[in-house]
Protein backbone atom coordinates (compact mmCIF):
# COMPACT_ATOMS: atom_id res chain seq x y z
CA UNK A 1 0.00 0.00 0.00
CA UNK A 2 2.70 2.52 0.99
CA UNK A 3 6.14 2.80 -0.60
CA UNK A 4 9.33 2.30 1.41
CA UNK A 5 9.98 6.06 1.18
CA UNK A 6 6.58 6.90 2.66
CA UNK A 7 7.20 4.46 5.51
CA UNK A 8 10.70 5.88 6.06
CA UNK A 9 9.48 9.50 6.20
CA UNK A 10 6.64 8.43 8.51
CA UNK A 11 8.92 6.44 10.84
CA UNK A 12 11.85 8.87 10.66
CA UNK A 13 10.40 12.26 9.73
CA UNK A 14 12.89 14.97 8.80
CA UNK A 15 12.73 18.58 10.02
CA UNK A 16 10.17 18.02 12.79
CA UNK A 17 9.56 20.85 15.22
CA UNK A 18 9.20 24.57 15.10
CA UNK A 19 11.52 27.49 14.48
CA UNK A 20 11.26 30.05 17.26
CA UNK A 21 12.42 32.97 15.10
CA UNK A 22 10.67 31.84 11.91
CA UNK A 23 9.87 34.65 9.50
CA UNK A 24 7.38 32.54 7.53
CA UNK A 25 4.68 30.32 9.01
CA UNK A 26 1.83 28.59 7.22
CA UNK A 27 -0.90 26.36 8.54
CA UNK A 28 -3.54 24.48 6.61
CA UNK A 29 -6.00 21.81 7.57
CA UNK A 30 -8.59 19.49 6.21
CA UNK A 31 -11.37 19.13 8.77
CA UNK A 32 -12.88 16.16 6.91
CA UNK A 33 -9.87 13.92 7.51
CA UNK A 34 -8.44 15.73 10.53
CA UNK A 35 -5.00 16.51 9.08
CA UNK A 36 -3.40 19.80 10.14
CA UNK A 37 0.01 20.90 8.86
CA UNK A 38 2.05 23.81 10.10
CA UNK A 39 5.26 24.80 8.32
CA UNK A 40 7.90 27.12 9.82
CA UNK A 41 10.60 28.71 7.67
CA UNK A 42 13.63 30.86 8.25
CA UNK A 43 14.21 32.74 4.99
CA UNK A 44 17.30 34.86 4.38
CA UNK A 45 15.95 38.33 3.64
CA UNK A 46 18.88 39.17 1.32
CA UNK A 47 19.18 35.99 -0.74
CA UNK A 48 15.55 34.79 -0.35
CA UNK A 49 16.89 31.29 0.37
CA UNK A 50 15.01 29.03 2.77
CA UNK A 51 17.78 28.39 5.26
CA UNK A 52 15.74 26.26 7.63
CA UNK A 53 12.30 24.67 7.55
CA UNK A 54 10.44 22.59 10.10
CA UNK A 55 6.94 21.21 10.45
CA UNK A 56 4.38 20.05 12.94
CA UNK A 57 1.65 17.81 11.59
CA UNK A 58 -1.36 16.29 13.25
CA UNK A 59 -2.63 13.52 11.05
CA UNK A 60 -2.15 10.16 9.48
CA UNK A 61 1.12 8.56 8.41
CA UNK A 62 0.79 9.92 4.88
CA UNK A 63 0.31 13.44 6.23
CA UNK A 64 3.48 13.15 8.29
CA UNK A 65 5.43 11.65 5.37
CA UNK A 66 4.31 14.34 2.91
CA UNK A 67 5.14 17.10 5.39
CA UNK A 68 8.59 15.62 5.92
CA UNK A 69 9.24 15.26 2.19
CA UNK A 70 7.96 18.76 1.40
CA UNK A 71 10.42 20.27 3.88
CA UNK A 72 13.23 18.27 2.31
CA UNK A 73 12.27 19.49 -1.15
CA UNK A 74 12.24 23.21 -0.27
CA UNK A 75 15.13 23.45 2.20
CA UNK A 76 18.01 25.38 0.62
CA UNK A 77 15.82 26.60 -2.24
CA UNK A 78 14.95 30.18 -3.10
CA UNK A 79 11.40 31.41 -2.61
CA UNK A 80 10.86 31.28 -6.38
CA UNK A 81 12.07 27.68 -6.53
CA UNK A 82 9.92 26.67 -3.54
CA UNK A 83 6.85 28.25 -5.13
CA UNK A 84 7.15 25.66 -7.90
CA UNK A 85 6.56 22.81 -5.45
CA UNK A 86 3.51 20.78 -6.42
CA UNK A 87 1.59 18.02 -4.73
CA UNK A 88 2.58 15.73 -7.60
CA UNK A 89 6.28 16.45 -6.94
CA UNK A 90 5.81 15.58 -3.26
CA UNK A 91 3.99 12.34 -4.09
CA UNK A 92 6.55 11.43 -6.77
CA UNK A 93 9.46 12.04 -4.38
CA UNK A 94 7.80 9.54 -2.04
CA UNK A 95 7.48 6.99 -4.86
CA UNK A 96 3.74 7.53 -4.96
CA UNK A 97 0.77 7.64 -2.63
CA UNK A 98 -2.46 5.69 -2.70
CA UNK A 99 -5.18 7.73 -4.46
CA UNK A 100 -7.12 8.06 -1.22
CA UNK A 101 -4.08 9.75 0.38
CA UNK A 102 -3.26 12.26 -2.39
CA UNK A 103 -5.03 14.96 -0.36
CA UNK A 104 -2.04 14.79 2.01
CA UNK A 105 0.31 15.88 -0.75
CA UNK A 106 -2.14 18.68 -1.59
CA UNK A 107 -1.99 19.88 2.01
CA UNK A 108 1.83 19.73 2.03
CA UNK A 109 1.98 21.90 -1.10
CA UNK A 110 -0.54 24.33 0.35
CA UNK A 111 1.26 24.55 3.71
CA UNK A 112 4.51 25.51 1.95
CA UNK A 113 2.70 28.10 -0.18
CA UNK A 114 0.86 29.44 2.85
CA UNK A 115 4.17 29.93 4.70
CA UNK A 116 5.61 31.76 1.69
CA UNK A 117 2.48 33.91 1.46
CA UNK A 118 2.93 34.74 5.15
CA UNK A 119 6.52 35.82 4.40
CA UNK A 120 5.24 38.10 1.64
CA UNK A 121 2.55 39.52 3.94
CA UNK A 122 5.12 40.20 6.67
CA UNK A 123 7.28 42.10 4.16
CA UNK A 124 4.47 44.19 2.67
CA UNK A 125 4.38 42.29 -0.62
CA UNK A 126 1.30 41.06 -2.49
CA UNK A 127 0.70 37.42 -1.58
CA UNK A 128 -2.54 36.94 -3.50
CA UNK A 129 -0.88 34.94 -6.29
CA UNK A 130 1.00 32.66 -3.89
CA UNK A 131 -1.82 31.07 -1.97
CA UNK A 132 -2.79 27.89 -3.78
CA UNK A 133 -5.86 25.89 -3.12
CA UNK A 134 -6.57 22.67 -4.91
CA UNK A 135 -10.27 23.41 -5.06
CA UNK A 136 -13.10 25.52 -3.83
CA UNK A 137 -13.13 25.46 -0.03
CA UNK A 138 -16.84 24.85 0.01
CA UNK A 139 -16.46 21.62 -1.94
CA UNK A 140 -13.04 20.23 -0.98
CA UNK A 141 -13.16 21.03 2.71
CA UNK A 142 -9.69 22.55 2.85
CA UNK A 143 -9.62 25.34 5.35
CA UNK A 144 -6.79 27.83 5.69
CA UNK A 145 -6.26 28.21 9.37
CA UNK A 146 -5.06 31.47 10.93
CA UNK A 147 -1.60 31.40 12.44
CA UNK A 148 -1.63 32.22 16.12
CA UNK A 149 0.86 34.81 17.34
N, CA and C atoms as an extended XYZ file, in Angstrom:
447
Properties=species:S:1:pos:R:3:atomname:S:1:resname:S:1:resid:I:1 pbc="F F F"
N         0.826       -1.192        0.000 N   UNK     1
C         0.000        0.000        0.000 CA  UNK     1
C         0.873        1.259        0.000 C   UNK     1
N         1.809        1.366        0.936 N   UNK     2
C         2.705        2.521        0.991 CA  UNK     2
C         4.099        2.130        0.532 C   UNK     2
N         4.781        3.061       -0.146 N   UNK     3
C         6.144        2.802       -0.598 CA  UNK     3
C         7.106        2.806        0.595 C   UNK     3
N         8.297        2.283        0.363 N   UNK     4
C         9.330        2.302        1.411 CA  UNK     4
C         9.669        3.727        1.820 C   UNK     4
N         9.673        4.660        0.864 N   UNK     5
C         9.978        6.059        1.185 CA  UNK     5
C         8.913        6.678        2.071 C   UNK     5
N         7.657        6.386        1.802 N   UNK     6
C         6.576        6.895        2.659 CA  UNK     6
C         6.777        6.360        4.073 C   UNK     6
N         7.024        5.067        4.184 N   UNK     7
C         7.205        4.463        5.508 CA  UNK     7
C         8.431        5.040        6.223 C   UNK     7
N         9.499        5.303        5.468 N   UNK     8
C        10.704        5.881        6.062 CA  UNK     8
C        10.438        7.298        6.578 C   UNK     8
N         9.761        8.121        5.776 N   UNK     9
C         9.476        9.497        6.199 CA  UNK     9
C         8.430        9.537        7.318 C   UNK     9
N         7.580        8.524        7.397 N   UNK    10
C         6.642        8.435        8.514 CA  UNK    10
C         7.379        7.999        9.789 C   UNK    10
N         8.211        6.979        9.672 N   UNK    11
C         8.920        6.441       10.838 CA  UNK    11
C        10.066        7.332       11.303 C   UNK    11
N        10.697        8.019       10.364 N   UNK    12
C        11.854        8.873       10.656 CA  UNK    12
C        11.680       10.229        9.986 C   UNK    12
N        10.655       10.988       10.407 N   UNK    13
C        10.402       12.264        9.726 CA  UNK    13
C        11.570       13.231        9.879 C   UNK    13
N        11.820       13.966        8.812 N   UNK    14
C        12.887       14.968        8.798 CA  UNK    14
C        12.288       16.332        9.137 C   UNK    14
N        13.089       17.165        9.771 N   UNK    15
C        12.732       18.576       10.017 CA  UNK    15
C        11.484       18.752       10.878 C   UNK    15
N        11.317       17.918       11.885 N   UNK    16
C        10.173       18.025       12.787 CA  UNK    16
C        10.451       19.098       13.834 C   UNK    16
N         9.439       19.859       14.157 N   UNK    17
C         9.559       20.852       15.223 CA  UNK    17
C         9.113       22.209       14.748 C   UNK    17
N         9.520       23.217       15.496 N   UNK    18
C         9.196       24.575       15.098 CA  UNK    18
C        10.446       25.429       15.182 C   UNK    18
N        10.417       26.536       14.483 N   UNK    19
C        11.525       27.487       14.477 CA  UNK    19
C        11.049       28.698       15.262 C   UNK    19
N        11.687       28.955       16.388 N   UNK    20
C        11.256       30.046       17.265 CA  UNK    20
C        11.269       31.408       16.570 C   UNK    20
N        12.308       31.663       15.764 N   UNK    21
C        12.422       32.970       15.096 CA  UNK    21
C        12.058       32.878       13.612 C   UNK    21
N        11.115       32.004       13.306 N   UNK    22
C        10.670       31.838       11.911 CA  UNK    22
C        10.132       33.161       11.382 C   UNK    22
N        10.441       33.456       10.132 N   UNK    23
C         9.873       34.650        9.502 CA  UNK    23
C         8.840       34.294        8.436 C   UNK    23
N         8.444       33.015        8.423 N   UNK    24
C         7.383       32.538        7.535 CA  UNK    24
C         6.729       31.331        8.192 C   UNK    24
N         5.420       31.413        8.384 N   UNK    25
C         4.678       30.318        9.010 CA  UNK    25
C         3.377       30.125        8.245 C   UNK    25
N         3.089       28.887        7.911 N   UNK    26
C         1.834       28.588        7.223 CA  UNK    26
C         1.167       27.383        7.838 C   UNK    26
N        -0.140       27.466        7.986 N   UNK    27
C        -0.900       26.358        8.537 CA  UNK    27
C        -2.140       26.125        7.690 C   UNK    27
N        -2.347       24.871        7.347 N   UNK    28
C        -3.539       24.475        6.607 CA  UNK    28
C        -4.107       23.225        7.251 C   UNK    28
N        -5.382       22.997        7.014 N   UNK    29
C        -6.001       21.808        7.572 CA  UNK    29
C        -7.159       21.345        6.739 C   UNK    29
N        -7.459       20.086        6.876 N   UNK    30
C        -8.594       19.492        6.210 CA  UNK    30
C        -9.478       18.892        7.295 C   UNK    30
N       -10.540       19.602        7.680 N   UNK    31
C       -11.373       19.126        8.772 CA  UNK    31
C       -12.057       17.784        8.495 C   UNK    31
N       -12.223       17.419        7.235 N   UNK    32
C       -12.883       16.157        6.911 CA  UNK    32
C       -12.042       14.951        7.309 C   UNK    32
N       -10.713       15.068        7.154 N   UNK    33
C        -9.873       13.922        7.509 CA  UNK    33
C        -9.093       14.178        8.794 C   UNK    33
N        -9.091       15.421        9.270 N   UNK    34
C        -8.436       15.728       10.533 CA  UNK    34
C        -6.966       16.082       10.432 C   UNK    34
N        -6.410       16.162        9.232 N   UNK    35
C        -5.000       16.508        9.078 CA  UNK    35
C        -4.787       18.011        9.214 C   UNK    35
N        -3.792       18.395       10.000 N   UNK    36
C        -3.403       19.795       10.139 CA  UNK    36
C        -1.892       19.856        9.992 C   UNK    36
N        -1.426       20.734        9.098 N   UNK    37
C         0.007       20.899        8.864 CA  UNK    37
C         0.395       22.344        9.138 C   UNK    37
N         1.506       22.490        9.835 N   UNK    38
C         2.050       23.811       10.099 CA  UNK    38
C         3.524       23.783        9.707 C   UNK    38
N         3.899       24.708        8.835 N   UNK    39
C         5.265       24.799        8.322 CA  UNK    39
C         5.897       26.087        8.840 C   UNK    39
N         7.114       25.973        9.347 N   UNK    40
C         7.899       27.117        9.817 CA  UNK    40
C         9.120       27.248        8.908 C   UNK    40
N         9.421       28.477        8.502 N   UNK    41
C        10.599       28.707        7.668 CA  UNK    41
C        11.420       29.870        8.202 C   UNK    41
N        12.714       29.748        8.020 N   UNK    42
C        13.634       30.864        8.246 CA  UNK    42
C        14.207       31.178        6.872 C   UNK    42
N        13.803       32.331        6.332 N   UNK    43
C        14.209       32.739        4.992 CA  UNK    43
C        15.194       33.891        5.110 C   UNK    43
N        16.316       33.780        4.408 N   UNK    44
C        17.300       34.855        4.380 CA  UNK    44
C        16.705       36.022        3.607 C   UNK    44
N        16.582       37.174        4.270 N   UNK    45
C        15.948       38.332        3.639 CA  UNK    45
C        16.740       38.867        2.445 C   UNK    45
N        18.055       38.660        2.426 N   UNK    46
C        18.877       39.168        1.321 CA  UNK    46
C        18.855       38.232        0.115 C   UNK    46
N        19.072       36.943        0.365 N   UNK    47
C        19.182       35.990       -0.742 CA  UNK    47
C        17.855       35.321       -1.093 C   UNK    47
N        16.867       35.442       -0.188 N   UNK    48
C        15.545       34.794       -0.351 CA  UNK    48
C        15.661       33.271       -0.393 C   UNK    48
N        16.692       32.731        0.272 N   UNK    49
C        16.891       31.291        0.366 CA  UNK    49
C        16.281       30.788        1.671 C   UNK    49
N        15.582       29.672        1.584 N   UNK    50
C        15.009       29.032        2.768 CA  UNK    50
C        16.146       28.313        3.486 C   UNK    50
N        16.624       28.928        4.554 N   UNK    51
C        17.782       28.387        5.263 CA  UNK    51
C        17.403       27.255        6.205 C   UNK    51
N        16.204       27.318        6.747 N   UNK    52
C        15.736       26.261        7.633 CA  UNK    52
C        14.231       26.129        7.466 C   UNK    52
N        13.739       24.933        7.650 N   UNK    53
C        12.299       24.668        7.553 CA  UNK    53
C        11.968       23.495        8.464 C   UNK    53
N        10.896       23.643        9.192 N   UNK    54
C        10.440       22.592       10.096 CA  UNK    54
C         8.919       22.487        9.988 C   UNK    54
N         8.392       21.396       10.504 N   UNK    55
C         6.942       21.215       10.454 CA  UNK    55
C         6.429       20.552       11.711 C   UNK    55
N         5.162       20.793       11.953 N   UNK    56
C         4.380       20.054       12.943 CA  UNK    56
C         3.115       19.626       12.222 C   UNK    56
N         2.831       18.347       12.273 N   UNK    57
C         1.650       17.815       11.595 CA  UNK    57
C         0.866       16.929       12.530 C   UNK    57
N        -0.424       17.162       12.554 N   UNK    58
C        -1.356       16.286       13.249 CA  UNK    58
C        -2.113       15.557       12.158 C   UNK    58
N        -1.924       14.255       12.089 N   UNK    59
C        -2.629       13.524       11.054 CA  UNK    59
C        -2.111       12.118       10.884 C   UNK    59
N        -2.493       11.541        9.788 N   UNK    60
C        -2.147       10.158        9.482 CA  UNK    60
C        -0.685       10.042        9.046 C   UNK    60
N        -0.254        8.815        8.838 N   UNK    61
C         1.122        8.563        8.412 CA  UNK    61
C         1.474        9.243        7.098 C   UNK    61
N         0.534        9.262        6.170 N   UNK    62
C         0.794        9.917        4.884 CA  UNK    62
C         0.940       11.420        5.057 C   UNK    62
N         0.187       12.006        5.969 N   UNK    63
C         0.309       13.445        6.229 CA  UNK    63
C         1.686       13.769        6.800 C   UNK    63
N         2.154       12.939        7.704 N   UNK    64
C         3.484       13.148        8.287 CA  UNK    64
C         4.553       12.965        7.221 C   UNK    64
N         4.436       11.926        6.414 N   UNK    65
C         5.430       11.655        5.369 CA  UNK    65
C         5.474       12.767        4.326 C   UNK    65
N         4.313       13.274        3.917 N   UNK    66
C         4.315       14.338        2.908 CA  UNK    66
C         4.854       15.641        3.479 C   UNK    66
N         4.578       15.910        4.750 N   UNK    67
C         5.141       17.103        5.390 CA  UNK    67
C         6.658       17.009        5.434 C   UNK    67
N         7.150       15.846        5.841 N   UNK    68
C         8.593       15.617        5.921 CA  UNK    68
C         9.247       15.793        4.548 C   UNK    68
N         8.664       15.170        3.531 N   UNK    69
C         9.238       15.265        2.189 CA  UNK    69
C         9.171       16.689        1.651 C   UNK    69
N         8.077       17.383        1.885 N   UNK    70
C         7.957       18.763        1.403 CA  UNK    70
C         9.056       19.646        1.996 C   UNK    70
N         9.349       19.453        3.278 N   UNK    71
C        10.418       20.269        3.885 CA  UNK    71
C        11.764       19.938        3.255 C   UNK    71
N        11.979       18.667        2.966 N   UNK    72
C        13.228       18.271        2.314 CA  UNK    72
C        13.357       18.896        0.920 C   UNK    72
N        12.246       18.989        0.217 N   UNK    73
C        12.266       19.494       -1.153 CA  UNK    73
C        12.477       21.004       -1.233 C   UNK    73
N        12.100       21.755       -0.196 N   UNK    74
C        12.240       23.213       -0.271 CA  UNK    74
C        13.441       23.759        0.504 C   UNK    74
N        13.995       22.980        1.406 N   UNK    75
C        15.132       23.449        2.203 CA  UNK    75
C        16.316       23.750        1.287 C   UNK    75
N        16.873       24.960        1.451 N   UNK    76
C        18.009       25.377        0.623 CA  UNK    76
C        17.609       25.992       -0.708 C   UNK    76
N        16.321       26.014       -0.986 N   UNK    77
C        15.821       26.598       -2.244 CA  UNK    77
C        15.474       28.066       -2.045 C   UNK    77
N        15.419       28.804       -3.151 N   UNK    78
C        14.946       30.182       -3.096 CA  UNK    78
C        13.419       30.161       -3.005 C   UNK    78
N        12.862       31.301       -2.656 N   UNK    79
C        11.400       31.408       -2.613 CA  UNK    79
C        10.812       31.033       -3.969 C   UNK    79
N        11.390       31.571       -5.042 N   UNK    80
C        10.862       31.284       -6.382 CA  UNK    80
C        10.901       29.787       -6.697 C   UNK    80
N        11.982       29.122       -6.300 N   UNK    81
C        12.069       27.676       -6.530 CA  UNK    81
C        11.036       26.930       -5.689 C   UNK    81
N        10.866       27.346       -4.435 N   UNK    82
C         9.918       26.675       -3.541 CA  UNK    82
C         8.480       26.864       -3.999 C   UNK    82
N         8.207       27.992       -4.623 N   UNK    83
C         6.850       28.245       -5.126 CA  UNK    83
C         6.457       27.279       -6.241 C   UNK    83
N         7.426       26.622       -6.836 N   UNK    84
C         7.150       25.659       -7.904 CA  UNK    84
C         6.803       24.271       -7.366 C   UNK    84
N         6.891       24.097       -6.040 N   UNK    85
C         6.561       22.806       -5.445 CA  UNK    85
C         5.100       22.469       -5.726 C   UNK    85
N         4.871       21.246       -6.167 N   UNK    86
C         3.505       20.781       -6.424 CA  UNK    86
C         3.227       19.532       -5.601 C   UNK    86
N         1.955       19.247       -5.439 N   UNK    87
C         1.589       18.024       -4.728 CA  UNK    87
C         2.085       16.794       -5.486 C   UNK    87
N         2.084       16.868       -6.807 N   UNK    88
C         2.583       15.733       -7.600 CA  UNK    88
C         4.066       15.499       -7.353 C   UNK    88
N         4.840       16.588       -7.206 N   UNK    89
C         6.277       16.451       -6.938 CA  UNK    89
C         6.510       15.806       -5.571 C   UNK    89
N         5.695       16.172       -4.593 N   UNK    90
C         5.812       15.580       -3.256 CA  UNK    90
C         5.493       14.090       -3.330 C   UNK    90
N         4.391       13.745       -3.970 N   UNK    91
C         3.992       12.339       -4.093 CA  UNK    91
C         5.032       11.541       -4.875 C   UNK    91
N         5.542       12.112       -5.955 N   UNK    92
C         6.553       11.426       -6.774 CA  UNK    92
C         7.832       11.189       -5.980 C   UNK    92
N         8.247       12.180       -5.192 N   UNK    93
C         9.458       12.040       -4.384 CA  UNK    93
C         9.315       10.930       -3.339 C   UNK    93
N         8.075       10.623       -2.983 N   UNK    94
C         7.800        9.539       -2.035 CA  UNK    94
C         7.516        8.215       -2.751 C   UNK    94
N         7.764        8.169       -4.033 N   UNK    95
C         7.478        6.988       -4.865 CA  UNK    95
C         5.998        6.641       -4.877 C   UNK    95
N         5.175        7.689       -4.818 N   UNK    96
C         3.738        7.528       -4.956 CA  UNK    96
C         2.988        7.434       -3.641 C   UNK    96
N         1.710        7.753       -3.751 N   UNK    97
C         0.773        7.645       -2.631 CA  UNK    97
C        -0.484        6.950       -3.138 C   UNK    97
N        -1.169        6.238       -2.274 N   UNK    98
C        -2.460        5.686       -2.697 CA  UNK    98
C        -3.407        6.835       -3.060 C   UNK    98
N        -4.268        6.649       -4.044 N   UNK    99
C        -5.176        7.729       -4.457 CA  UNK    99
C        -5.956        8.347       -3.294 C   UNK    99
N        -6.338        7.548       -2.348 N   UNK   100
C        -7.125        8.055       -1.222 CA  UNK   100
C        -6.292        8.960       -0.298 C   UNK   100
N        -4.966        8.940       -0.462 N   UNK   101
C        -4.081        9.755        0.383 CA  UNK   101
C        -3.441       10.925       -0.367 C   UNK   101
N        -3.827       11.140       -1.623 N   UNK   102
C        -3.258       12.260       -2.388 CA  UNK   102
C        -3.604       13.612       -1.771 C   UNK   102
N        -4.700       13.692       -1.005 N   UNK   103
C        -5.032       14.956       -0.356 CA  UNK   103
C        -3.926       15.391        0.603 C   UNK   103
N        -3.153       14.445        1.116 N   UNK   104
C        -2.045       14.788        2.013 CA  UNK   104
C        -0.955       15.551        1.267 C   UNK   104
N        -0.683       15.145        0.034 N   UNK   105
C         0.313       15.880       -0.749 CA  UNK   105
C        -0.216       17.252       -1.135 C   UNK   105
N        -1.529       17.369       -1.339 N   UNK   106
C        -2.136       18.684       -1.586 CA  UNK   106
C        -1.924       19.593       -0.386 C   UNK   106
N        -2.168       19.070        0.803 N   UNK   107
C        -1.991       19.876        2.012 CA  UNK   107
C        -0.534       20.288        2.200 C   UNK   107
N         0.409       19.396        1.899 N   UNK   108
C         1.830       19.726        2.032 CA  UNK   108
C         2.203       20.882        1.099 C   UNK   108
N         1.742       20.807       -0.149 N   UNK   109
C         1.983       21.902       -1.097 CA  UNK   109
C         1.380       23.202       -0.577 C   UNK   109
N         0.144       23.130       -0.116 N   UNK   110
C        -0.541       24.329        0.353 CA  UNK   110
C         0.101       24.909        1.606 C   UNK   110
N         0.604       24.066        2.492 N   UNK   111
C         1.265       24.555        3.706 CA  UNK   111
C         2.534       25.327        3.355 C   UNK   111
N         3.301       24.807        2.409 N   UNK   112
C         4.508       25.514        1.955 CA  UNK   112
C         4.118       26.848        1.341 C   UNK   112
N         3.132       26.852        0.462 N   UNK   113
C         2.701       28.097       -0.177 CA  UNK   113
C         2.125       29.080        0.839 C   UNK   113
N         1.423       28.576        1.820 N   UNK   114
C         0.857       29.443        2.852 CA  UNK   114
C         1.971       30.100        3.672 C   UNK   114
N         3.034       29.353        3.983 N   UNK   115
C         4.173       29.933        4.701 CA  UNK   115
C         4.843       31.023        3.860 C   UNK   115
N         4.996       30.760        2.571 N   UNK   116
C         5.612       31.760        1.692 CA  UNK   116
C         4.715       32.986        1.550 C   UNK   116
N         3.415       32.784        1.507 N   UNK   117
C         2.480       33.914        1.464 CA  UNK   117
C         2.592       34.730        2.748 C   UNK   117
N         2.754       34.056        3.866 N   UNK   118
C         2.935       34.736        5.148 CA  UNK   118
C         4.203       35.584        5.131 C   UNK   118
N         5.273       35.056        4.539 N   UNK   119
C         6.522       35.820        4.405 CA  UNK   119
C         6.265       37.090        3.590 C   UNK   119
N         5.571       36.934        2.475 N   UNK   120
C         5.237       38.100        1.641 CA  UNK   120
C         4.415       39.109        2.436 C   UNK   120
N         3.390       38.631        3.136 N   UNK   121
C         2.551       39.519        3.941 CA  UNK   121
C         3.377       40.286        4.968 C   UNK   121
N         4.285       39.572        5.630 N   UNK   122
C         5.122       40.195        6.667 CA  UNK   122
C         6.089       41.233        6.104 C   UNK   122
N         6.345       41.168        4.808 N   UNK   123
C         7.276       42.099        4.161 CA  UNK   123
C         6.561       43.098        3.250 C   UNK   123
N         5.241       43.199        3.414 N   UNK   124
C         4.471       44.193        2.669 CA  UNK   124
C         4.350       43.918        1.184 C   UNK   124
N         4.483       42.655        0.797 N   UNK   125
C         4.377       42.291       -0.615 CA  UNK   125
C         3.023       41.612       -0.868 C   UNK   125
N         2.589       41.655       -2.107 N   UNK   126
C         1.304       41.059       -2.490 CA  UNK   126
C         1.429       39.530       -2.504 C   UNK   126
N         0.648       38.881       -1.679 N   UNK   127
C         0.696       37.419       -1.577 CA  UNK   127
C        -0.471       36.734       -2.285 C   UNK   127
N        -1.317       37.507       -2.937 N   UNK   128
C        -2.543       36.936       -3.497 CA  UNK   128
C        -2.279       35.858       -4.554 C   UNK   128
N        -1.173       35.932       -5.258 N   UNK   129
C        -0.878       34.935       -6.294 CA  UNK   129
C        -0.164       33.707       -5.739 C   UNK   129
N         0.237       33.761       -4.467 N   UNK   130
C         0.997       32.656       -3.886 CA  UNK   130
C         0.088       31.590       -3.298 C   UNK   130
N        -0.943       32.028       -2.633 N   UNK   131
C        -1.818       31.065       -1.971 CA  UNK   131
C        -2.458       30.167       -3.022 C   UNK   131
N        -2.241       28.861       -2.844 N   UNK   132
C        -2.793       27.891       -3.779 CA  UNK   132
C        -3.783       27.015       -3.045 C   UNK   132
N        -4.873       26.817       -3.665 N   UNK   133
C        -5.856       25.891       -3.122 CA  UNK   133
C        -6.200       24.926       -4.244 C   UNK   133
N        -6.305       23.681       -3.887 N   UNK   134
C        -6.568       22.671       -4.910 CA  UNK   134
C        -8.029       22.594       -5.313 C   UNK   134
N        -8.854       23.410       -4.706 N   UNK   135
C       -10.267       23.410       -5.063 CA  UNK   135
C       -11.025       24.436       -4.253 C   UNK   135
N       -12.242       24.590       -4.552 N   UNK   136
C       -13.103       25.519       -3.825 CA  UNK   136
C       -13.291       25.018       -2.397 C   UNK   136
N       -13.051       25.866       -1.441 N   UNK   137
C       -13.129       25.456       -0.030 CA  UNK   137
C       -14.491       24.901        0.333 C   UNK   137
N       -15.517       25.357       -0.337 N   UNK   138
C       -16.836       24.852        0.012 CA  UNK   138
C       -17.053       23.425       -0.470 C   UNK   138
N       -16.253       22.981       -1.449 N   UNK   139
C       -16.458       21.625       -1.941 CA  UNK   139
C       -15.352       20.660       -1.525 C   UNK   139
N       -14.117       21.158       -1.325 N   UNK   140
C       -13.037       20.231       -0.985 CA  UNK   140
C       -12.801       20.132        0.510 C   UNK   140
N       -13.298       21.096        1.268 N   UNK   141
C       -13.160       21.032        2.713 CA  UNK   141
C       -11.838       21.541        3.244 C   UNK   141
N       -10.963       22.030        2.376 N   UNK   142
C        -9.686       22.554        2.848 CA  UNK   142
C        -9.919       23.926        3.445 C   UNK   142
N        -9.398       24.100        4.635 N   UNK   143
C        -9.624       25.342        5.353 CA  UNK   143
C        -8.268       25.939        5.721 C   UNK   143
N        -8.023       27.166        5.302 N   UNK   144
C        -6.789       27.832        5.690 CA  UNK   144
C        -6.985       28.349        7.109 C   UNK   144
N        -6.091       27.921        7.957 N   UNK   145
C        -6.257       28.210        9.370 CA  UNK   145
C        -5.368       29.386        9.746 C   UNK   145
N        -5.877       30.320       10.529 N   UNK   146
C        -5.064       31.467       10.926 CA  UNK   146
C        -3.897       31.027       11.799 C   UNK   146
N        -2.770       31.678       11.631 N   UNK   147
C        -1.598       31.400       12.443 CA  UNK   147
C        -1.717       32.206       13.723 C   UNK   147
N        -1.555       31.522       14.845 N   UNK   148
C        -1.625       32.222       16.119 CA  UNK   148
C        -0.307       32.893       16.418 C   UNK   148
N        -0.364       34.099       16.971 N   UNK   149
C         0.860       34.811       17.340 CA  UNK   149
C         1.389       34.313       18.662 C   UNK   149
